[in-house]
Amino acid sequence: MTPDAPIGLFDSGVGGLTIMRSLMRQLPQEKLIYLGDTARVPYGNKSPQAIIRYTLDCVNFLIKQRIKLLVVACFTASSHVLYLLQETLPIPVIGVIQCGIEELTRTTRSGRVAILGTTSTIHSGIIQSLLQQRSPLITAFSIACPLFVPFIEEGLIEHPALMLMARHYLASLKTENIDSALLACTHYPMIRSIIQEVLGKDIALVEPAMSCARSAQHTLAQKGWLNQQNQKQDCLFYTTDDTEKFRASAHQFLGFPIETVRPIDL
Ligand code: DGL
């Protein structure tokens, strides 16, 4: 493996760009390849079998690009396939689940937390059981918020309906005395202010992006695979659907315009 090989990351759609943003900041010399499977988003309401199949399509594509490290920038995909990938791929694999749990356990003081994710992530029970293993004294309240992702994918992050949905989904947390909530879907940081307003300003909202970027840096450093030569950041974006729509969302998510988006068929 050569240090100038790219890092690959993927999500069902544009949510993983919240992880991309942190990787770009933390590792400015690295080449990054982002794949958004926007033709098949959302994954969160699909069967585990479909999610596994879609995930493996994305992974195979990225492996063919000769990546040196894979970041699974999707909680839903991670919930079903992360361990399989970590055990079978010849390159290191970083998943948002482990990074998110790490951040959550560092943040909570009272040990009463919420986990917000897609239906499939919450029903898989993976985050809940990993959290229990890591910190048996933590009490977690899990809530599926299935309608957030379609709105975010459409770029409707300020739509008034999101506030109504958030109030509906999060109502039961009001009486649970939580002090932190894990945004266990990479799309949710885009509607952070809405979730914060509904849960209250004292609740810490935890996301995995910085922890993933640090973990990627640490892993590459340990292997001696950090790219020391590249002066300019090199980012490639692929989408399985409309490139213009992806470009518009990426601008919104990253805060700056991106040039080339390439269409692919998986
Ligand atoms: N961004 C994905 C995640 O982190 C979810 C979106 C979807 O439902 O496809 O779970």
Residues whose N, C-alpha, C, O or C-beta is under 5 A from the ligand:
A	BS01	DGL	D11 S12 G15 V41 P42 Y43 G44 N45 A73 C74 F75 T76 T118 V149 A184 C185 T186 H187
